Amino acid sequence: MAVTSIIRAGNTFSRTAMPHLLLADDDLELSLMLKEYLEGSGFQVDTVPDGHLALKRALDEEFDLIILDIMMPGRNGLDVLRELRTKKVTPVLMLTARGEDVDSIVGLELGADDYLSKPCNPRVLEARIRALLRRSELRAESVENGPAQLIRIGDLSLHGGTRSVMLGDQPIVLTSTEFSILEILMREAGRVVSKDELSEFALARPLSHFDRSLDMHVSNLRRKLGPLTDGGERIKTVRGIGYQCLQQ
């Protein structure tokens, strides 16, 4: 992370430097408005108007979080995200036009940490950004402070300190959100974890109505981890409640 010094006070965090954000959107008026609002809330914000510049800046520089609009000239946000995820795990929040559910789902499948429909309320955007940054801070503290806790269920092992997952002897690459979901499910293996609890822990925000992001992250996890050695499912959906990590 570009920001390394963090002070915790209760449930809030204060930084010794402003979080550095990259905002990629070809709507210059909207970008200016969001930049002014976020900078007034304590962020440093760089803006770019197209996908080519977004990818170059994201790969060449260190940002605490990247905001990508899906519809951009040059390269769209999904293309940028796809290439970015082959090289970096920087938290990414996608902006999608209202009602474009397919794009938001694809974004999550490609490794976005969260998404928000446009036009968006700047306060909601700020809240989503702070939630993602809090989760990144906790991840950095976990890696630094150790000792790390190893959780193993059958052929699946999760290392909390290094934020790594192994399936047998094969490493599994997960996004930060996917890792957080798997971590709580494995810690609570055998117990049904509610969607509300998962959202608070993994997304750092309350679950909202009609928000499918949590379901998509779980779906991605199932695809990456595959079935149990006996062919059964690793993560069971308990209808109307949440999810359960099954023990072998």
C-alpha positions in Angstrom: 0.0 0.0 0.0 1.1 3.5 -0.6 0.1 4.4 3.0 2.1 2.5 5.6 1.5 4.2 8.9 -1.9 3.5 10.5 -3.3 4.5 13.9 -6.4 2.7 15.2 -8.9 4.4 17.5 -11.9 2.3 18.3 -13.5 1.3 15.0 -11.9 4.2 13.1 -8.5 4.6 11.5 -6.4 7.6 11.0 -3.5 7.8 8.5 -0.3 9.8 8.6 -0.8 10.5 4.8 -3.8 11.0 2.6 -5.0 7.8 0.9 -4.1 8.1 -2.8 -6.8 7.2 -5.2 -6.9 6.9 -9.0 -10.2 7.8 -10.6 -10.7 6.7 -14.2 -13.8 8.1 -16.0 -14.3 9.9 -19.3 -17.1 12.1 -17.8 -14.9 15.1 -17.0 -17.7 17.0 -15.2 -18.4 14.0 -12.9 -14.7 13.3 -12.3 -14.2 16.9 -11.3 -17.1 16.8 -8.9 -16.0 13.6 -7.3 -12.4 14.7 -7.1 -13.4 17.9 -5.3 -15.7 16.1 -2.9 -13.2 13.3 -2.1 -10.3 15.7 -1.7 -12.4 17.7 0.7 -12.9 14.5 2.6 -9.2 13.8 3.0 -8.2 11.9 -0.1 -5.6 12.6 -2.7 -7.2 12.0 -6.1 -5.6 11.7 -9.5 -8.0 11.5 -12.5 -7.6 10.0 -16.0 -10.1 10.2 -18.9 -9.5 6.9 -20.7 -8.6 3.2 -20.2 -5.1 3.4 -21.7 -4.0 6.1 -19.2 -5.7 4.3 -16.4 -3.8 1.1 -17.0 -0.5 2.8 -17.4 -0.9 4.8 -14.2 -2.2 1.8 -12.3 0.8 -0.3 -13.3 3.5 2.3 -13.0 2.4 3.9 -9.7 1.2 2.9 -6.3 -2.4 3.7 -5.4 -4.3 2.8 -2.3 -7.5 2.2 -4.4 -8.5 2.5 -8.0 -12.0 3.6 -9.2 -12.7 2.4 -12.7 -15.7 3.4 -14.9 -16.7 0.5 -17.1 -17.5 2.6 -20.2 -14.3 4.5 -21.2 -12.7 5.2 -24.6 -9.5 3.4 -25.6 -9.9 0.5 -23.3 -13.0 -0.1 -21.2 -12.8 -0.6 -17.4 -13.2 -4.4 -17.7 -10.2 -4.7 -20.0 -8.2 -2.5 -17.6 -9.2 -4.6 -14.6 -8.5 -7.9 -16.4 -4.9 -6.9 -17.2 -4.4 -5.1 -13.9 -5.3 -8.3 -12.0 -2.5 -10.2 -13.6 0.0 -8.0 -11.9 -1.5 -6.2 -8.9 -4.0 -6.7 -6.1 -4.8 -3.0 -5.5 -8.4 -2.7 -4.4 -10.7 -1.8 -7.3 -14.2 -0.3 -7.2 -16.1 -0.4 -10.5 -18.5 2.3 -11.6 -21.3 1.0 -13.8 -24.3 2.7 -15.4 -27.4 2.1 -13.5 -29.2 -1.2 -14.4 -26.1 -2.7 -16.1 -26.1 -5.8 -13.9 -24.2 -7.9 -16.5 -21.2 -5.5 -16.4 -21.1 -5.4 -12.6 -21.2 -9.2 -12.4 -18.4 -9.5 -15.0 -16.4 -6.9 -13.0 -16.7 -9.0 -9.9 -15.7 -12.1 -11.8 -12.6 -10.4 -13.1 -11.5 -9.4 -9.6 -13.2 -6.1 -8.7 -13.6 -5.7 -4.9 -16.9 -3.8 -5.1 -19.1 -1.8 -7.6 -21.4 1.1 -7.5 -24.0 2.3 -10.0 -23.8 5.7 -11.6 -24.9 8.4 -11.0 -23.8 7.8 -7.5 -24.1 9.8 -4.3 -20.6 11.0 -3.4 -21.2 10.2 0.2 -22.0 6.6 -0.7 -18.9 6.4 -2.8 -16.8 7.7 0.0 -18.3 5.1 2.4 -17.5 2.3 0.0 -14.0 3.6 -0.5 -13.4 3.8 3.3 -14.8 0.3 3.7 -12.3 -1.1 1.2 -9.4 0.8 2.7 -10.2 -0.4 6.2 -10.1 -4.0 4.9 -6.7 -3.3 3.2 -5.4 -1.8 6.4 -6.5 -4.9 8.4 -4.8 -7.1 5.9 -1.6 -5.2 6.1 -1.7 -5.3 9.9 -2.3 -9.1 9.8 0.7 -9.7 7.5 3.0 -7.4 9.6 2.0 -8.4 13.1 1.8 -12.2 12.9 2.1 -14.9 14.0 -0.2 -16.0 11.2 -2.9 -18.6 11.8 -3.2 -21.5 9.5 -6.6 -23.0 8.9 -6.8 -26.4 7.2 -9.9 -28.2 6.1 -9.2 -31.4 4.1 -7.0 -30.5 1.1 -7.7 -26.7 1.5 -5.5 -24.5 3.7 -5.6 -20.8 4.4 -2.8 -18.8 5.8 -4.1 -15.6 7.5 -0.7 -13.8 7.7 0.4 -14.1 4.1 -3.2 -14.0 2.8 -2.5 -17.1 0.8 -4.6 -20.2 0.0 -3.5 -23.6 -1.1 -5.6 -26.4 -2.6 -3.4 -29.5 -2.1 0.0 -28.3 -3.3 -1.5 -25.7 -5.7 -1.7 -22.0 -4.8 -5.1 -20.5 -5.5 -5.2 -16.8 -6.4 -8.1 -15.0 -4.7 -9.1 -11.3 -4.6 -9.0 -9.6 -1.2 -12.8 -9.9 -0.9 -12.8 -13.6 -1.9 -10.1 -14.3 0.7 -12.0 -12.5 3.4 -15.2 -14.5 2.7 -13.3 -17.8 2.6 -11.5 -16.9 5.8 -14.7 -16.4 7.9 -16.3 -19.5 6.3 -13.4 -21.7 7.1 -13.0 -20.3 10.7 -16.7 -21.0 11.2 -16.7 -24.3 9.3 -19.9 -26.3 9.9 -21.8 -23.2 11.0 -24.1 -21.3 8.7 -22.7 -17.8 8.4 -25.4 -15.2 7.6 -25.1 -13.0 4.6 -25.3 -10.0 6.9 -22.3 -11.2 8.9 -20.3 -12.0 5.7 -21.0 -8.6 4.2 -19.9 -6.8 7.4 -16.7 -8.9 7.6 -15.7 -9.2 4.0 -17.2 -6.1 2.4 -16.9 -3.9 5.5 -20.4 -2.6 5.0 -24.0 -3.7 5.7 -25.8 -5.9 3.2 -28.2 -3.9 1.1 -31.3 -5.0 -0.7 -30.8 -6.3 -4.3 -27.0 -6.2 -3.9 -25.7 -9.4 -5.6 -22.0 -8.7 -5.0 -21.7 -11.1 -2.1 -23.4 -13.9 -4.0 -21.0 -13.3 -7.0 -17.9 -13.4 -4.8 -19.1 -16.8 -3.3 -19.8 -18.0 -6.9 -16.3 -17.1 -7.9 -14.9 -18.9 -4.9 -16.8 -22.1 -5.8 -15.4 -21.9 -9.3 -11.8 -21.4 -8.2 -11.8 -24.0 -5.4 -13.9 -26.7 -7.2 -15.7 -29.5 -5.4 -14.6 -31.6 -2.4 -12.5 -34.7 -3.1 -15.7 -36.8 -2.9 -17.4 -34.6 -5.4 -19.5 -32.7 -2.9 -19.8 -28.9 -2.7 -17.3 -27.0 -0.5 -19.6 -24.0 0.2 -23.3 -24.8 0.7 -26.0 -22.2 0.2 -28.5 -22.2 3.1 -31.5 -20.6 1.5 -32.7 -17.4 3.1 -29.8 -17.4 5.6 -26.3 -17.5 4.2 -23.5 -19.9 3.5 -21.7 -22.8 5.2 -18.3 -24.2 4.6 -18.6 -28.0 4.7 -16.0 -30.2 6.4 -14.7 -33.3 4.8 
